[in-house]
Every structure is written in C-alpha cells, then in structure tokens.
Amino acid sequence: MAAGARRVCAAWLFGSRLNEFWTADIGRRRLSCYDVAIVGGGIVGLASARELVQRHPQLTYIVLEKEKELAFHQSGHNSGVIHSGIYYMPGSLKAKLCVRGAELSYAYFEKKGIPYRRCGKLIVAVEQEEIARLKALFKRGQQNNVQGLRLINAKEIQEQEPYCRGLMALDSPNTGIVDWREVALSYAKDFCEMGGNIATQFEVTDFQCTKESPEGSTDGLKYPITIKSQKKTAVQCKYVVTCGGLYSDRLSQKSGCSYEPRVVPFRGDYLVLKPEKHYLVKGNIYPVPNPKFPFLGVHFTPRMNGSIWLGPNAVLAFKREGYNICDFDMHDFADAVSYSGVQKLALKHVAFGIKEMYRGINISAQVKQLQRYIPQLTVNDVKRYGSLESGNICLYSPGKKYL
C-alpha cells in the first residue's frame, strides 16, 4: 500500500470511516490503472471529475490530490461570492460561463440542500467620475444577460443599505454567497457515488510515457501514461486532466506543455467587522472598478457563517500557498520576481503597490478606504482576520504586454 494514498469514499467526506486506496510502489511494477486521472482535488478538479463520470460512466476515474483534505487551498480560501457576470467582455467565454454558472449553481444548491444566500450586491459610485464607468458596467451586464440589474440613486442606495453612501449604484440582486468548499465536497460525494476514486496525499512529481509493460501484462499498451508521486507511488492511465490551481503552470510544464501563462500569487489581507457592528452591512458592497489598476479594490462581503469581511488589499505573495504575511518559499519568490510579466506589472503600478502594502500593515489606512462607502465605520469596529491568496495569471508576450 502506498503510504499516505487514500481512497476517499462518500461516507468519509461526511464523517464516516476512511477507506484505504491501494496502489503499489512503482519499483514492484504493480500499478493502479484508470482510464482518466484528474490531478487536483479542488473545486475545478472535482467539478471536472463529476462532469466526466456523468458523461462517460463506462470509464474508470481517479482524482489525485496532494493534501490530506480536499478543497484545501483556493477552494477553501476565497470570499464565497456567487458572481452574476457583470464585469466580463460581452460574448467572452468568461461572461457566458459566469452567467450560466451562477444559474446552474443556484439550481445545484437547491437540489443538494447546500445553504446559500442570494443577498445581492451594490456596486457603488462615490465620486462623479465613477458614474460613467458605472453606467458602462450596467450596459455590459445587460449585454451579458445578467438578470435584474438596475441603476439606483443615492436615496435608493440607503433604502437597501442604510449606512452606505454613494451618488449612484448598480444593483445586482442575483449575486449571492455560499461556502464553496462545501460545494466542492458535495461534488466529491457525487463523483464517488458514481464510481469515481479519490487518492489524497498523492503529490504529482512527473508524467511519463509508459515504455513497456510488466512481464505477462499489456497494461503499458492500454494505459500509456504513468503519473508518479513524491512518495514514489504511481498510477497509470489513458488520459490526464490537470486542475492544479496555483501550480497549474508547473503541472503543465511537467506534462510537456508550455510554462505560459504563468501563475503569479497575490495575497489578500482582510479585516472582519466585529459582531456588534454587523448591522452596518446587509449585502455585498463593491467599488466601481478602475481600469487603470489590475485589482478590484476593497469591498464588504457577508459570509455564510455570519461574519462580514472587509477588504482585501492585494500584494505579491512570497509563497504560492502561503496564507500568512511571513510565509516564504525561495523557489516561488524567485520564480515570481524573475518573471518579466511581474516586472512590467510592478514598474507600471509602483505607487499602487506601495499603497497596497501600506494598507496591509496599517489598519487605519484600510479603514479609510472603506469609509468612502460607510462613513460610520471606525478602526474600533474591525479586527484583523487574516489572508486569502488569489492566484493571478499573468500573460506576457515579449515586447507586448501583460494581461
């Protein structure tokens, strides 16, 4: 049995015992064989695995996850917002997927009994120059077929959010919140119930073409790809789907594909509103995006557990899966700062980056930004929560630009 490899059954996901997933040391040439292997047990990998087994139930599947738990990183470190599809270019794949994805997500939550709140979102213009951009967003949302959008005035803003101040806002009633990790675990349960297998503590280190089969076996011909783990265990398969989150570029390189686009990790530091001040915020309150800058800006986000997050800032993380300010990995850091796309980004937004770093250290500076929307908010109303990490993909073509 491979040390650490586990088969996660539906019963284990919801509190029962852990079943063993058996594989063998590659040196003994006893390999577990599947038609399809999905690398990555986050929400993208689990959703992909679930969809594949639904479409092609005659095939055999395994999800390979490096951690002890599923949905351990980005799927469990995010704001929990169900976006409606306002921001994206009309006709783009992002716009289509976001709008249709929100619709399908709400239907899935209802079917599975997953708690969620369709609490809405206000995108608030607090300065005159933001109104034109807000109206452009409204038009874009309409082109993307986002349902229920409307522009509201200052009085209507206060009817919805009594403590929020603004000149005009875009009301998106279809925006909601959910615990995406719970959704990911539900996908895993579906996948297992349909015959899928999940191996945890299986950190992929290499993909190889199987050159020959063990004596008396034809597995090498039937399952031509060997996936090796850090613990020297292996799985053979016909097809591989990689969904590696913040390591997707490195998995791409290991599989023989391009290292571009490059994943560049950014950490977002949040404040949390003290419970006695929760009355200040009812739903999501967002700023009007400024196209001059690469990040959205601070916002107010209710959570399914009843807390309310404020922020974040956005600063370069020194470790791809580091959620604390002191987390550091030399390989990840050197990889990021040596990348020409990051260098161009930093040079273009030096002042912005310094301000973001300052707000990460100074709570008063962060609160000052938030007071543009809720003037009654004070430093005494908040406390530090911690960090989430957002894996931003930086596309770069030499001599052109990053995206």
N, C-alpha and C positions, 0 to 999 in steps of 0.2 A: 504493500500500500504506500502510496506517495505521502510523505509527511506533509501534513497541512492541507492536502487536497480534500475537498469535501463535496458531497452531493447535497445540494440544498433542496429539500422537498417542500411542498406547500405547507405541510404540518409544522416544519421547523420555523418557517417565516412567521408564523403566528403563534409561536410559543411552545410547540411540542419538541420532541427529541430530534437530535441531529443524526441523520443517516450518513454512513460513510460512502464516499465516492471512491471507487477503486481504480487506480491506474498503476502503472509499473515503471520502475527505473528503466530509462532508455537503454542502459547497458545490458539489461536482461532481454531486450528486444520483445517485451510484451507491452504493446501499446494499445490504448483505448482508441477506438476508431468511430468516427461520426461522419455523416455527410457534410454537415455545416458546423463550423466553430465560430462563435461570436466572441470577440475579445473586448471585454469591458462590461462590468455589471452595474453601470449607471443607468439612468432613465433612458438614454438613447439606445444603449445596447440591449436593455431588457424590452423596450418597445419594438426594436427591430426583430429580436428573437421571437417575441409573441406574434408579430405580424407574419413572419416567415413560417412558423409552425401552423398558423391558421390557413395560410395559402397553400402550403405544401406539406400536409400532415403525414405523407408517406415517407418523408425523410427523417433522419435522426439528427439531433441537435445537442450542442453543449455551449454554455456561456462560461467563459474563463475570466475570473475576477481576481485581482492581485491581493485585495484586502480580505480580512476575516468577515466583513459585512458587506452587503450590497448597498449601492447608492450612498457610499461613504463620503464622497468628495463633492463635486459641484451639485449633484442631485440632492444633497442634503445641506448644502451651503449656498442658499440663494434666497431671494426676497419672497418667494412664494406667490408672486403675482401671475395672474392669468391675463396676458395682454390681448387686446382686441384687434390689433393690426393697423393702428393709425399711422405709425411712423414711416412705413416702408414704401418704396417707389411703386406706384401703381403698375400692375402687370408683372411685377417681380415674383420670383418663387417665394421669397420671404413673406411678401404681402399675402399671397394665396395660402401659404401654409399656416400663417398666424391666424387668419380669419377662419379658415376651415378647421384648424387645430383647436381653436377655442370652442367652436361649436361641438366638435367630437368629444372634447374633454368634458364639457358640462354633461353631455349625454352619458359618458362613461362613469362620471362621479355618481350620477343618479342611479345608474344600473347597479353599481357596486356598493352603494351606500357610503361613499367616501365624503366626509364633511367638507364643505366649501362655503364661501360667501360671495355672492355677486354684489359687492359693496360699492362698485363704481369707482370712477376716477375723474378728478378735475385737473386739467392742465391749465394753469393759471398765469395770465399775463399781469405782471405788476408794474411794468413800465410801458410807456406809449409805443416805443419802438418794437415791442414784442407783439403787438396786436396784428400787424401784417403777417408775421410768421405764424401766429395762432390761426388766422383765417386760412392761410395756405395749408396748415395741418388739417383743418376741417374739410377743405376741398379734397385733400389726399385721402382722408378717411372715407369720404363719400365714394370716391373712385374705387377704393378697395372694398366697398360694400360692407363697411362696418355699420352695424345696426344701432339705431337710437341716438346717434350723435347730434348734438345741438350746441350752438353758441349761446352763452348766458351772460348777463350783465352783472355789475357789482352787487346789486340787491339780490339777484337770484343766487349768486355765489354764497351769500350769507344765509340764505334760506336753506341751502344744502349743508354748508359748513359754517356754522355761526361765528367761529373765531378766525376764519380765513379772510384775508383782504386781497382784493385784486380789481383790476379795471375790467377785465373780461376773462372768461374761461371757456374751455371746450369740455363739455360734459360727456363722458363715455360710460353709460350705465352698464354696459356689458363686460367691463373689466371686473375681475374678481380676485380672490385669493384662495389658496389651497396649500396643503403640505405636500410638496412634490415628491418627497421621499416616500410618503405613504402611497402615493400613486405608483412610484417605481416598484415598491414591494408588492403591490397588487398585480402589476404586470408580471412580476416574477412568479407569483402564485398561479396566474393564468397559464403561463408558459410551462410550469411543472405539471399542472393538471392535464395539459395536452401532451404530455410525454417528454418534455424537454428536461435536460440535465444542467445543473449549475455546479461548477467547481470553484470554490473560493481558495484564497492563498495560492493562487496559480499566477505568478508574475511572469509574463511572457518576455523572454530574452532573445528569441531568434525564430525565424521561419526558414525552413529548409525544404528543398525538393527531395523527396524520398528516392534514393538511387537504386535501392534493392530491397527485396523482401526477406524476412527471416526464412530459413530453410523450411520448406514444406508449406509456405504461406504465399498467397498472392495479394496480401494487403497493400504492398507497395505499389502495385498496379492500380488497385481500386481506390486507395487513399494516398494520393501522391504528395500531400503536404504534411510536413511534420512541424508541430509547434512545440518549442522547448521552453521550459520554465526555469526560474532561478534556482529551484531545488532539484534540478536535473531530471524532472519528470517530463513526460511528453504526451501529446495527443496527435493522432493522425486524422486527416480529414480530406474531403474533396474540395471544399470551398471555405474561404475565410472572410468574415466581415469584421473590420476593426472599428471600434467605437471607444477610443481611448481617452476622450476628454482632453485634459491638459497635456497628455502625452501622445495625442493623435499624430502629430508631425513625426515624432520619433518612431512610432509604430509603422508609419508609412515608409520611413527610411529603412527600417529593419526588413520590411516586406519587399524591398527592392524598388519602391516608388520614390517620388520626389520628396525632399525635405520641406519644400514650399507648398502652400503658405506656412509660415512659421507661427507657432503659438507663443505669445508673449504674455506672461501672467501679470495681472494688476490686482492689488489688494484693495478692498473697500472697507473702510472703518466706519462703523455705525455707532450712533448714540441710541439709547432707548428712553422713552418717556416714562417717568415714574407713574405708578398705578393711579395715584390720586389726581393726576393731570390728564388721564385718558379722555376726559370729556372734551378736550381741545380738538380732537381729531375723530371724525366719523368714518371717512373712507380714504382712498388714496389721493394724495395731493402732490402733483408733479409740476415742475417748471416747464416753460416753453424752451425746447432745445435751441441752443445757439450753434449754428453750423460752423462757426469759427473754431469750436473746440471739439475734441474727439469723444467727450463723455457727456452724459445727460445732465448731471447736476444733482444737488440734494433734493430729497423728496420725503414725504411722510407715508409710511407703509404699515397698515394694520396687519397683524399676524393671526393665524388660526388659534394660537394658544392664548390670545387676548392681549399680547404685548403690542406696542407700537414702536416701530423702528424709524429713526431719523438719520438721514444721510443718503449715500455714503460720500466720502471723498474718493479719489482714485489715484493710487500711487503704484509705481512699479514694485512688484513683489520680488524678493530675493530668493524665493523658493517656489517652485511650481505648485506644490500642495502645502504651502505654509500659511497658516491662518493667524499667526501671531506676529507682531511687529519685529520680534527678534529672530524669527525663523530664517535660516540662511543655508543655502546649498551652493557651493562654489561652481559646480557644473552648470546649474540653472542660471546663476547670476552671470557667469562669463558668457554663456550662450545668448542671453538676452542683450547685454550691453555691447557685445561684439557684432550684433546684427545690424546691418546698415539701415533697415527699416526703423528700428528703435532709435538709432542715432538721428535720423531725419525727423522723426516724431518729436524727440527731445529738443532739438535745435529750433524747431518751429514753434514749440509751446513752452519755452523756458519759464516765462513768468507764470503761466498757468500751473505748471508742475510744481513750482516753488510754493505757490499759494495752496495747492492741494496738500503738500507735505506739511505746511504750517497748520492747516486746519485739522490734520490728523493728530497733531500734538496738542494744539490749543483748542479746548472745548468752546471757549468764548467765541473764537473765530467761526467755528462751525455753527454755533447758535445764532450768530449774527446773520449768517446766510439764511437760516431757517426763519428768522424773524421777518424777513421780507414777505412771508406768506401768513405767518401767525405772529403778529406783533406782541401778543401777551406772553409768549414763551420766554422763559428766563433760564439762565445757567443752572439755577437751583431745581429746575423742573426735569432735568435729564441726568443720565449717568452713562458711563461708557458701557457698551455691550461687548464689542469685540470686532473681529474681522471676518468678512467673506472674501473669497477670491474669485475674480472673474477672468477667465481665460480669453483674452482678446486675441484674435487672429490678425496679424499684421501682414498684409500682402505687399510685396515690394518687387518692382521690376527695375533693374539698374538703369539709371538715367531718367526714370519716370517718377513714380510717386508711390507712397504707401496708402492703404485704404483702411 
